[in-house]
Amino acid sequence: MSKLKFAFGLAMSLIIAVPPGAFASSHREAPITALDHTADITDFYAFASYDHPGFVTFILNVDPFLQPSNGPNYFPFDPSIVYQIKIDNNNDARADVVFQFRFQTHILDSGLPVGFAGAGNGIAAPANSPAPVAPGTPIVPPAITSLTGPEAAGLSLQQTFTVNMIRGGRNVALMSGSPLIAVPSNVGPRTMPDYNALAAQGIYELKASGVSNVRVWAGTAADPFFIDLGATFDSLNYRAGSGVEALTAEQDADDQLNSAPNSVAGFNVNTIAIEVPITLLTSDGNVHPATDPKATIGAWATTSRAEFTIRQSPNPAQNFGNLAQIQRFGNPLINELVIGTGSKDFWSMSEPVNDSQFASFDLDPLIARVFNTVYGFNIPTPPRTDLLPLVTYAPPIAAPGTPAGPIADLMRLNTGVPPTPKANRKRLGLIAGDPAGYPNGRRLTDDVVDITERVAIGGILTPGFNVAPNNLLGDGVNAPDVPPQETFPYVHFAYSGRDSRHISPGDSTGCGDQPTSSSSQNSDAAPANQGGPLPCPVN
């Protein structure tokens, strides 16, 4: 390749790889991520591990609206993206601990036209097989029941990944003793007859010098987010409740009731889950009670690409140069419903420590004025200082006396607050008296749509505004359509590509378990787990 061609290719790859401006619970919420879906962070969660005292679990979800049946390659993580989870532990909105995840794609059978294949114990060529393939020649590999070994022969498209921790000026590779393999999408019961068992093999324990008891899981999972998207973006044309975008008292009282369709039901998402000892997260390496200012951390997630990408077929793409941030995510719905469209890309590429430049959006959210205009109920007068706990270190999340730090969109988590037992969890989290719920971190079943509407729009933390309809605002979707797990990695494993379906307006809106292969035709009854008469068995 001549120097001129190389320079031209380099320039073009830069334009393609880094959108304009890149040098300077959110599904496709910004123009840049609508065009770069694999870098799109759909949601970010941080919570005290339910079954593991002294640990915190972070869950980073990317690449929204993955149709489970969309083969043949399904949904690999993007090898050109660096996925990061960042933690601030000294109240300055700068990363003190960083976990980095990088993925590598391996095509193990270049002749296989699909990413995954398998059936039973394998299928050989029949007696009437035409030449030159002799009868008895293995054609279809055995069903995929393992991530490694002979039982993984049909796993042609394999992804491995690495995990690094940056802390105290050290960049440490966290290892398991064997390659970390990302769990593939759930193709269906013939190819992957026991998908839950297969997915569970993707849990790895990591360690390094001075680091132990870190667990990680990466792969495709059922998207845990729940919302009536269609009604939300049809100019707040909600279906449930009293007609003023508020639920009835009866609807609100049932944390397991979905009285409107969940637009995300039946879609998968790519998930990275990591469980970390609290001692790796706090500024002094100790566990602190909730009343100690050192107990509260701030966390956020980012996706970044290298500044340069060179694609020269048939060679693999080459990525080099500094990392350019594509998106960040702290609190849910901030970029989606609070930041103006003209500022969304700039916000996505900015650092949280500089969020004071977006304070006008945070402290006088336009979405609150839209609700006030459309529905007529009262909202607080700006500046909305009642929203400061979302963007500073402040009670009721942080202990009194905690330095507030700069205005910054971080997921604050008081690590001294223990997890709430399942029977006592409230979907409305902190505002319903559940101290371990959003906005003190975020669990998979926290109803962040209703919480955000009531706090950021209805202003219920302001005296005089904790009244109806402000304290009943909601979209009518109170729970995900399939229950998350109670143990790490907590996400519900991926929907079946063969047997899953979505929930549409007019469908039943109940819940259940993962579908099986018992329903084989479109004319059969829908799987009971995705829309049905049963309540959602989650809190």
Secondary structure per residue as TSV (DSSP state, phi and psi in degrees):
chain	resnum	aa	ss	phi	psi
A	1	M	-	360.0	131.1
A	2	S	-	-70.7	161.0
A	3	K	H	-61.1	-36.4
A	4	L	H	-64.7	-45.7
A	5	K	H	-64.2	-39.9
A	6	F	H	-62.9	-44.2
A	7	A	H	-63.5	-41.5
A	8	F	H	-64.1	-45.0
A	9	G	H	-62.3	-38.3
A	10	L	H	-64.2	-44.1
A	11	A	H	-64.3	-43.6
A	12	M	H	-65.8	-39.8
A	13	S	H	-64.9	-34.5
A	14	L	H	-64.4	-43.4
A	15	I	H	-62.3	-40.2
A	16	I	H	-72.3	-43.2
A	17	A	H	-75.9	-34.3
A	18	V	S	-120.9	108.4
A	19	P	-	-62.8	160.1
A	20	P	T	-54.2	134.0
A	21	G	T	94.5	-7.4
A	22	A	S	-69.0	-18.9
A	23	F	-	-82.6	-34.7
A	24	A	-	-64.8	360.0
A	25	S	-	360.0	110.7
A	26	S	-	-137.1	105.8
A	27	H	S	-104.4	107.4
A	28	R	S	55.5	45.6
A	29	E	-	-86.4	-16.9
A	30	A	S	-120.3	151.4
A	31	P	H	-53.4	-40.3
A	32	I	H	-66.0	-40.9
A	33	T	H	-82.0	-18.5
A	34	A	H	-64.7	-25.6
A	35	L	H	-99.2	-11.6
A	36	D	-	-131.0	71.2
A	37	H	G	-67.3	-30.1
A	38	T	G	-71.0	-17.7
A	39	A	G	-95.2	-0.5
A	40	D	-	-80.2	115.8
A	41	I	E	-81.9	114.2
A	42	T	E	-79.7	-40.6
A	43	D	E	-158.0	157.9
A	44	F	E	-139.0	134.0
A	45	Y	E	-128.6	146.4
A	46	A	E	-148.6	123.0
A	47	F	E	-157.9	158.7
A	48	A	E	-67.8	127.3
A	49	S	-	-57.3	130.9
A	50	Y	T	-61.7	-42.5
A	51	D	T	-110.9	13.7
A	52	H	S	-142.6	81.5
A	53	P	T	-56.5	141.6
A	54	G	T	87.7	7.5
A	55	F	E	-127.9	153.6
A	56	V	E	-121.6	138.4
A	57	T	E	-108.0	131.5
A	58	F	E	-112.5	136.9
A	59	I	E	-128.4	123.2
A	60	L	E	-114.6	118.0
A	61	N	E	-109.6	136.0
A	62	V	E	-136.3	161.9
A	63	D	E	67.5	85.7
A	64	P	E	-79.4	162.0
A	65	F	E	55.1	51.3
A	66	L	E	-82.2	112.6
A	67	Q	-	-71.1	118.5
A	68	P	T	-56.9	-28.4
A	69	S	T	-91.3	5.0
A	70	N	-	-82.6	72.4
A	71	G	-	-82.9	-171.9
A	72	P	S	-88.3	-12.1
A	73	N	S	-98.3	-14.7
A	74	Y	-	58.5	-129.6
A	75	F	-	-133.9	65.8
A	76	P	-	-66.4	151.0
A	77	F	-	-63.8	155.4
A	78	D	-	-85.0	115.5
A	79	P	T	-64.5	-17.4
A	80	S	T	-88.5	-0.1
A	81	I	E	-105.4	140.1
A	82	V	E	-102.3	117.1
A	83	Y	E	-94.3	130.6
A	84	Q	E	-134.4	143.0
A	85	I	E	-117.1	125.8
A	86	K	E	-120.8	143.0
A	87	I	E	-129.9	129.3
A	88	D	E	-100.9	124.6
A	89	N	-	-121.3	10.7
A	90	N	S	-133.2	22.8
A	91	N	S	69.2	22.3
A	92	D	S	-109.0	5.7
A	93	A	S	63.6	24.4
A	94	R	S	-119.2	149.1
A	95	A	-	-71.4	124.9
A	96	D	S	-105.1	-26.3
A	97	V	E	-133.1	132.9
A	98	V	E	-132.9	134.0
A	99	F	E	-111.6	123.9
A	100	Q	E	-112.0	139.1
A	101	F	E	-127.7	127.8
A	102	R	E	-128.7	140.6
A	103	F	E	-115.9	147.8
A	104	Q	E	-128.0	135.3
A	105	T	E	-102.3	134.7
A	106	H	E	-127.6	123.6
A	107	I	E	-95.1	106.6
A	108	L	S	-85.5	-23.4
A	109	D	-	-133.9	91.1
A	110	S	T	-66.2	-18.1
A	111	G	T	-86.1	-14.8
A	112	L	-	-75.8	127.3
A	113	P	S	-79.4	-5.4
A	114	V	S	-125.6	159.7
A	115	G	S	-73.1	-30.4
A	116	F	B	-140.8	136.7
A	117	A	-	-153.1	151.1
A	118	G	-	166.0	154.5
A	119	A	-	-162.2	129.4
A	120	G	T	50.8	-131.4
A	121	N	T	-94.5	14.9
A	122	G	-	100.4	152.8
A	123	I	E	-126.2	128.0
A	124	A	E	-97.1	164.4
A	125	A	-	-61.1	138.1
A	126	P	-	-74.8	175.2
A	127	A	T	-62.0	-29.0
A	128	N	T	-96.4	23.7
A	129	S	-	-65.1	124.7
A	130	P	-	-65.8	152.1
A	131	A	T	-63.4	150.2
A	132	P	T	-94.1	7.0
A	133	V	S	-85.0	114.9
A	134	A	-	-75.6	147.5
A	135	P	T	-53.9	140.5
A	136	G	T	89.7	-6.8
A	137	T	-	-68.5	128.7
A	138	P	E	-59.3	128.7
A	139	I	E	-116.8	-56.6
A	140	V	E	-101.8	125.9
A	141	P	-	-70.6	166.7
A	142	P	-	-61.2	160.2
A	143	A	-	-55.9	146.4
A	144	I	-	-81.0	110.7
A	145	T	-	-122.2	2.6
A	146	S	-	-147.9	155.7
A	147	L	S	-84.4	-11.6
A	148	T	S	-141.0	164.4
A	149	G	S	81.5	-169.9
A	150	P	G	-59.6	-30.9
A	151	E	G	-74.8	-3.0
A	152	A	G	-110.5	17.3
A	153	A	T	-59.7	-31.3
A	154	G	T	-84.2	1.1
A	155	L	B	-87.9	74.3
A	156	S	-	-72.8	-40.7
A	157	L	E	-95.0	100.8
A	158	Q	E	-111.8	140.2
A	159	Q	E	-120.1	131.1
A	160	T	E	-109.4	165.1
A	161	F	E	-148.4	160.7
A	162	T	E	-120.7	153.2
A	163	V	E	-127.9	125.8
A	164	N	E	-120.8	144.9
A	165	M	E	-117.7	127.0
A	166	I	E	-107.7	118.5
A	167	R	E	-156.2	131.9
A	168	G	T	59.6	32.9
A	169	G	T	81.1	1.4
A	170	R	E	-108.3	136.0
A	171	N	E	-105.8	109.1
A	172	V	E	-115.4	129.8
A	173	A	E	-80.8	123.8
A	174	L	E	-91.7	124.7
A	175	M	B	-119.9	157.8
A	176	S	-	-116.3	-9.4
A	177	G	S	94.3	-9.5
A	178	S	S	-147.6	161.6
A	179	P	-	-58.8	142.1
A	180	L	E	-86.6	118.7
A	181	I	E	-110.5	128.0
A	182	A	-	-73.9	138.9
A	183	V	B	-75.4	125.3
A	184	P	-	-72.3	168.8
A	185	S	-	-65.5	156.2
A	186	N	-	-79.7	97.6
A	187	V	-	-68.4	-44.1
A	188	G	-	157.2	173.5
A	189	P	T	-72.8	-22.1
A	190	R	T	-75.6	-44.6
A	191	T	T	-76.2	-38.5
A	192	M	S	-132.2	80.0
A	193	P	T	-66.2	-25.0
A	194	D	T	-130.2	76.4
A	195	Y	H	-65.1	-38.7
A	196	N	H	-60.2	-41.8
A	197	A	H	-66.3	-38.6
A	198	L	H	-63.2	-46.2
A	199	A	H	-64.8	-35.9
A	200	A	H	-64.5	-22.7
A	201	Q	T	-68.4	-13.9
A	202	G	T	-83.1	4.9
A	203	I	-	-86.0	122.9
A	204	Y	E	-123.8	144.0
A	205	E	E	-99.9	129.3
A	206	L	E	-111.7	152.4
A	207	K	E	-156.2	164.2
A	208	A	E	-158.9	-178.6
A	209	S	T	-60.0	117.7
A	210	G	T	79.9	3.4
A	211	V	E	-131.0	133.2
A	212	S	E	-154.2	170.7
A	213	N	E	62.8	30.0
A	214	V	E	-96.7	132.1
A	215	R	E	-117.2	146.9
A	216	V	E	-140.4	150.4
A	217	W	E	-147.5	135.7
A	218	A	E	-138.4	140.3
A	219	G	E	163.0	-169.5
A	220	T	E	-90.8	135.5
A	221	A	E	-139.8	166.1
A	222	A	E	-66.4	132.6
A	223	D	-	-66.9	119.0
A	224	P	-	-80.3	-8.9
A	225	F	-	-68.7	151.3
A	226	F	-	-144.0	130.5
A	227	I	-	-169.6	150.9
A	228	D	-	-90.6	83.7
A	229	L	H	-64.4	-41.9
A	230	G	H	-58.5	-44.4
A	231	A	H	-71.4	-36.6
A	232	T	H	-61.5	-47.1
A	233	F	H	-90.5	-1.4
A	234	D	T	-88.4	55.0
A	235	S	T	50.3	47.0
A	236	L	S	62.1	41.7
A	237	N	-	-91.3	71.4
A	238	Y	-	-77.5	154.6
A	239	R	-	-100.7	-32.2
A	240	A	S	-89.6	164.5
A	241	G	T	83.9	-147.6
A	242	S	T	-97.3	5.2
A	243	G	S	93.8	-2.7
A	244	V	S	-117.8	35.2
A	245	E	S	60.1	29.4
A	246	A	B	-124.9	145.7
A	247	L	-	-78.3	158.3
A	248	T	-	-73.7	162.2
A	249	A	H	-60.8	-35.0
A	250	E	H	-68.5	-43.4
A	251	Q	H	-63.0	-40.1
A	252	D	H	-69.3	-30.6
A	253	A	H	-74.4	-17.9
A	254	D	-	-103.8	102.4
A	255	D	T	-68.0	-11.5
A	256	Q	T	-106.2	7.5
A	257	L	-	-97.9	126.4
A	258	N	B	-110.0	110.4
A	259	S	-	-102.6	8.5
A	260	A	S	-143.6	158.0
A	261	P	-	-71.1	139.8
A	262	N	-	-86.2	111.0
A	263	S	T	-66.7	-19.3
A	264	V	T	-93.5	-8.0
A	265	A	T	-57.7	135.6
A	266	G	T	86.3	-3.9
A	267	F	-	-100.8	146.7
A	268	N	E	-97.0	172.6
A	269	V	E	-152.6	154.2
A	270	N	E	-88.0	130.3
A	271	T	E	-122.6	137.2
A	272	I	E	-120.1	120.1
A	273	A	E	-121.3	134.3
A	274	I	E	-138.6	133.1
A	275	E	E	-111.3	128.7
A	276	V	E	-131.3	139.0
A	277	P	E	-61.4	140.6
A	278	I	G	-57.5	-30.8
A	279	T	G	-64.4	-18.2
A	280	L	G	-85.6	-9.5
A	281	L	T	-106.3	-32.7
A	282	T	S	-79.1	161.6
A	283	S	T	-66.0	-30.4
A	284	D	T	-110.7	6.4
A	285	G	S	75.0	19.8
A	286	N	-	-118.8	161.3
A	287	V	-	-91.5	131.3
A	288	H	-	-120.3	150.1
A	289	P	-	-68.5	162.3
A	290	A	T	-62.1	-22.0
A	291	T	T	-82.9	-3.0
A	292	D	S	-95.2	128.1
A	293	P	G	-55.5	-26.3
A	294	K	G	-74.9	-7.3
A	295	A	G	-75.9	-23.4
A	296	T	E	-95.7	128.6
A	297	I	E	-115.1	163.7
A	298	G	E	-119.6	137.3
A	299	A	E	-133.8	150.3
A	300	W	E	-155.1	164.9
A	301	A	E	-120.5	151.1
A	302	T	E	-139.7	156.7
A	303	T	E	-124.0	138.8
A	304	S	E	-141.1	152.5
A	305	R	E	-121.0	154.3
A	306	A	E	-66.5	151.0
A	307	E	E	-63.8	-28.1
A	308	F	E	-126.0	136.0
A	309	T	E	-131.0	126.6
A	310	I	E	-114.4	124.1
A	311	R	-	-116.7	114.1
A	312	Q	-	-132.3	95.0
A	313	S	T	-60.0	141.4
A	314	P	T	-95.1	13.6
A	315	N	S	-75.1	153.1
A	316	P	-	-62.5	154.1
A	317	A	-	-63.4	144.5
A	318	Q	E	-110.0	129.3
A	319	N	E	-119.7	128.8
A	320	F	E	-155.2	168.9
A	321	G	E	100.0	177.8
A	322	N	E	-65.6	157.3
A	323	L	E	-79.5	134.9
A	324	A	E	-111.1	118.8
A	325	Q	E	-69.3	132.5
A	326	I	E	-98.6	-43.1
A	327	Q	E	-151.3	157.5
A	328	R	E	-135.9	161.4
A	329	F	E	-152.2	122.8
A	330	G	S	-116.5	-89.3
A	331	N	S	-83.9	147.1
A	332	P	T	-69.3	147.6
A	333	L	T	71.6	2.7
A	334	I	I	-64.5	-55.6
A	335	N	I	-71.2	-30.2
A	336	E	I	-72.6	-42.8
A	337	L	I	-120.1	-10.7
A	338	V	I	-109.3	-47.9
A	339	I	S	-75.1	134.6
A	340	G	-	-65.5	149.0
A	341	T	H	-56.9	-37.3
A	342	G	H	-67.8	-15.5
A	343	S	H	-110.6	-2.0
A	344	K	H	-62.9	-46.5
A	345	D	H	-65.2	-43.5
A	346	F	H	-61.5	-42.3
A	347	W	H	-61.0	-45.0
A	348	S	H	-59.6	-35.6
A	349	M	H	-91.3	-4.6
A	350	S	S	-85.8	166.8
A	351	E	-	-95.8	143.2
A	352	P	G	-56.0	-32.6
A	353	V	G	-61.7	-18.8
A	354	N	G	-100.6	17.1
A	355	D	G	-72.6	-6.3
A	356	S	G	-59.8	-25.2
A	357	Q	G	-68.5	-15.5
A	358	F	G	-107.5	14.3
A	359	A	H	-60.3	-30.5
A	360	S	H	-63.4	-33.4
A	361	F	H	-70.5	-41.2
A	362	D	H	-73.1	-37.1
A	363	L	H	-100.3	-2.3
A	364	D	S	-147.9	66.7
A	365	P	-	-63.7	127.4
A	366	L	H	-61.6	-32.8
A	367	I	H	-61.0	-32.0
A	368	A	H	-65.8	-39.7
A	369	R	H	-68.4	-33.0
A	370	V	H	-63.2	-46.8
A	371	F	H	-61.3	-42.0
A	372	N	H	-59.5	-39.5
A	373	T	H	-73.6	-44.3
A	374	V	H	-72.7	-42.3
A	375	Y	H	-108.3	-16.1
A	376	G	-	84.1	-2.3
A	377	F	-	-79.4	160.1
A	378	N	-	-73.8	145.1
A	379	I	-	-129.9	157.4
A	380	P	-	-65.5	157.5
A	381	T	-	-84.2	133.8
A	382	P	S	-71.6	161.2
A	383	P	S	-73.0	140.5
A	384	R	-	-82.9	75.1
A	385	T	G	-67.4	-14.7
A	386	D	G	-66.6	-16.0
A	387	L	G	-93.0	0.3
A	388	L	H	-59.0	-34.0
A	389	P	H	-59.7	-19.3
A	390	L	H	-79.9	-24.3
A	391	V	H	-124.8	3.9
A	392	T	S	-140.2	172.0
A	393	Y	S	-86.4	105.0
A	394	A	-	-150.9	155.6
A	395	P	T	-60.7	152.3
A	396	P	T	-88.9	6.5
A	397	I	T	-84.5	-60.3
A	398	A	S	-81.9	155.6
A	399	A	-	-69.4	149.1
A	400	P	T	-53.9	139.4
A	401	G	T	92.7	-5.3
A	402	T	-	-71.2	129.5
A	403	P	-	-55.3	130.1
A	404	A	-	-66.7	-34.0
A	405	G	-	70.7	178.7
A	406	P	S	-73.3	159.4
A	407	I	-	-61.4	121.8
A	408	A	-	-157.3	136.5
A	409	D	-	-80.6	93.3
A	410	L	-	-125.7	149.8
A	411	M	E	-81.1	102.8
A	412	R	E	-78.5	137.2
A	413	L	E	-138.4	120.4
A	414	N	E	-84.4	104.3
A	415	T	T	-70.6	-9.8
A	416	G	T	-83.9	-7.9
A	417	V	S	-88.2	121.1
A	418	P	-	-72.8	161.0
A	419	P	-	-66.1	146.2
A	420	T	-	-83.1	131.2
A	421	P	-	-56.7	148.9
A	422	K	G	-53.0	-42.4
A	423	A	G	-64.5	-21.4
A	424	N	G	-107.3	-0.1
A	425	R	-	-68.0	146.1
A	426	K	-	-120.8	133.0
A	427	R	T	-63.3	-24.9
A	428	L	T	-90.8	7.7
A	429	G	G	54.7	-131.6
A	430	L	G	-60.3	-36.8
A	431	I	G	-73.9	-11.0
A	432	A	G	-103.7	12.4
A	433	G	T	86.5	11.4
A	434	D	-	-98.0	102.1
A	435	P	T	-67.3	-17.4
A	436	A	T	-96.2	9.6
A	437	G	S	-105.5	169.0
A	438	Y	T	-56.1	137.9
A	439	P	T	-92.7	15.4
A	440	N	S	-84.1	86.0
A	441	G	S	70.8	-164.8
A	442	R	B	-155.3	128.4
A	443	R	-	-100.4	167.7
A	444	L	T	-66.4	-25.2
A	445	T	T	-104.4	6.2
A	446	D	-	-69.3	129.9
A	447	D	-	-84.7	78.8
A	448	V	H	-68.7	-23.1
A	449	V	H	-65.8	-52.1
A	450	D	H	-67.1	-38.7
A	451	I	H	-62.4	-47.4
A	452	T	H	-63.3	-41.6
A	453	E	I	-62.0	-42.3
A	454	R	I	-74.1	-36.8
A	455	V	I	-84.0	-53.6
A	456	A	I	-78.0	-30.7
A	457	I	I	-100.4	-53.7
A	458	G	T	-75.2	-19.6
A	459	G	-	65.7	35.3
A	460	I	T	-68.9	-11.9
A	461	L	T	-82.6	-7.7
A	462	T	S	-90.9	131.5
A	463	P	T	-52.6	132.4
A	464	G	T	93.5	-7.6
A	465	F	-	-111.2	-2.5
A	466	N	S	-84.0	59.9
A	467	V	S	-135.8	163.8
A	468	A	T	-71.4	143.3
A	469	P	T	-86.4	-3.4
A	470	N	G	-55.5	-40.9
A	471	N	G	-90.6	14.1
A	472	L	G	-126.0	10.5
A	473	L	B	-61.4	140.3
A	474	G	-	175.4	163.2
A	475	D	-	-96.9	-5.2
A	476	G	S	91.2	-0.6
A	477	V	B	-109.5	104.8
A	478	N	-	-97.4	-9.4
A	479	A	S	-157.8	155.8
A	480	P	-	-68.1	159.5
A	481	D	S	-81.3	-15.9
A	482	V	S	-129.2	141.2
A	483	P	-	-75.3	135.7
A	484	P	-	-65.0	167.1
A	485	Q	-	-82.2	161.1
A	486	E	S	-96.0	-0.5
A	487	T	S	-129.8	161.0
A	488	F	T	-56.7	136.9
A	489	P	T	-90.6	12.1
A	490	Y	-	75.0	-36.0
A	491	V	S	-66.0	150.4
A	492	H	-	-76.8	130.3
A	493	F	B	-63.5	164.7
A	494	A	-	-59.4	147.8
A	495	Y	-	-63.9	149.2
A	496	S	-	-72.6	132.2
A	497	G	T	-65.9	-26.6
A	498	R	T	-88.0	-35.9
A	499	D	T	-116.4	2.3
A	500	S	-	-89.7	166.7
A	501	R	-	-151.0	172.8
A	502	H	-	-106.1	167.5
A	503	I	-	-105.0	128.1
A	504	S	-	-114.3	160.5
A	505	P	T	-53.9	133.1
A	506	G	T	96.2	-18.7
A	507	D	S	-74.3	160.5
A	508	S	-	-63.2	149.7
A	509	T	-	-120.4	23.9
A	510	G	-	-84.3	-163.1
A	511	C	-	-138.5	-174.7
A	512	G	-	172.4	-147.6
A	513	D	S	-108.7	179.1
A	514	Q	-	-61.3	138.3
A	515	P	-	-67.0	156.3
A	516	T	-	-111.3	-170.0
A	517	S	T	-90.2	12.3
A	518	S	T	-70.6	-23.4
A	519	S	-	-104.1	107.6
A	520	S	-	-107.3	-12.8
A	521	Q	S	-126.6	153.5
A	522	N	T	-60.5	-25.9
A	523	S	T	-78.7	-12.8
A	524	D	S	-73.5	163.8
A	525	A	-	-61.9	146.4
A	526	A	-	-65.1	148.3
A	527	P	-	-54.1	138.8
A	528	A	T	-66.3	-18.5
A	529	N	T	-79.1	-24.1
A	530	Q	S	-115.4	80.5
A	531	G	S	95.9	115.1
A	532	G	S	179.9	-177.6
A	533	P	S	-81.2	-8.5
A	534	L	S	-83.9	147.6
A	535	P	-	-71.8	160.4
A	536	C	-	-76.9	118.9
A	537	P	-	-83.5	51.8
A	538	V	-	-135.6	154.7
A	539	N	-	-129.3	360.0
